[in-house]
Amino acid sequence: QLQASGGGLVQPGGSLRLSCAASGLFFDDYAIGWFRQAPGKERERISCISSSGGDTDYAESVKGRFTISRDKAKNTVYLQMNSLKPEDTAVYYCATEHSRSIYANCYYINNWGKGTQVTVSS
């Protein structure tokens, strides 16, 4: 299971940190990704971290503002979001890809967590 948390309402330019806690799986076998879906738009892949944590990848829309990381001891992946913009408003989801590839892919998702709402507004 995946449990995403940390969403909320924040002003433009502000920061939030999302968490994705994983249970019931061997954490080291999975790459973890963050996705988001805004109203009326398709779900967007925004970031991925490889199973080892050695590789990360970001969508151009968030590169330089968001940072993904993972804590093996806590079976948790984080998404630090800085310099938030109104267009970052969406429901954010974490998801797993069963892969020990050294690369951060997250294109073949096998499990989705419930989303957490992020609203960026003044």
N, C-alpha and C positions, 0 to 999 in steps of 0.2 A: 504494500500500500504506500501511497504517496500523500503527504499532507502539506499543502502550501499554506503559508501564513505571512503576515507582515504588510499586507496591503492597507490602503487607507486614503484619506484625502490630504493632499499636500499642495502648497502653492508653487507656481512656476519658479524654477531655480532651486527648489528644495530637493531633499534626498529621502529615500526609503531603502530599507533592506528587506528583501523577501527571503524566506527560508522554505526549504523543501525537505521534510523529514521522511526518510524511507524506512520501511519495516517489512519483515517477511521475505527479504531477498538478500542475497550475498552482494553487498554494496560494491565490492571490487570488480564484479562482473558486468557492471553497467555504466555506460555513458549517461549523463543526465543533461537534459535540455530544458530551457525556458522558452515558452511560446506565449503569444498574446493574441487576443481577438477583440477588436473594437466593434462597436455596433455597426452592422451593415457591411463589415469587411471580413475577408477571409482570415483564418488563423495564420499567424506569422511566426516563423522560427526566428528567435532573436539571439539566442546564445546556446552554446553547448560546451560541456567539459568532458574530456575523455575519462575512461574508467580509472586511470592512474592519476588523473589531475594534471598530467604533463602537457596537455594541449587544450587550448580553448579557441573558440570561434565566435564571432559576433556579426550580426547583421549591420549593414552600413548605417542604418538609422540610429543605432545605439552605440556604435564604436566610439571609444574615447570617453563615454559617459557611464556605461555600465561595466561592472566587473563580476565575473562568475568565479566561484571558488567552491571547494568541497572539503569537509572535515570528516575524515575516515572514522575517527573515534566516535563521532556523533551520528554517523550515517546521514549527514545533512549536507545539502548544497545550498549555497547562498547566491543571491543576485543583489549586489550593491548598485543602486541606481542614483546617480547624481545629476545635477543640472536638468531636472525633469522639465518636460515641456507639456503643454496641453495635449499635443498629439500622442503622448505616451499613455493617455487615458485608455484603459482596456481591462479586460479580465486576463490575468496572468496565470498560466498553467505550467507546472513542471511535468516532465515525462521521462521515461527510461527507454534506452535502447540497449538490448542485450548484446554487448560488444566489448571485447578487451582490446580493440584496435588502439594503437598509439595516437590515432587522430580523433579529433572531436567532430563527429559526424551528426548524429541525432536525426537521421533521415528515415530510419526504419523503427518507428516507435512501437513498443509492445505494451506500454501501460501509461495511462494518464492519471494525474491527480485532479482533484477538484480545484477549481480556480480561486484566485483571490483578486478582489477588485482594487484597482489603482485608479484614482481620480486626481488629475492635476488641474487645479482651477484656483483662480483668485476670488 
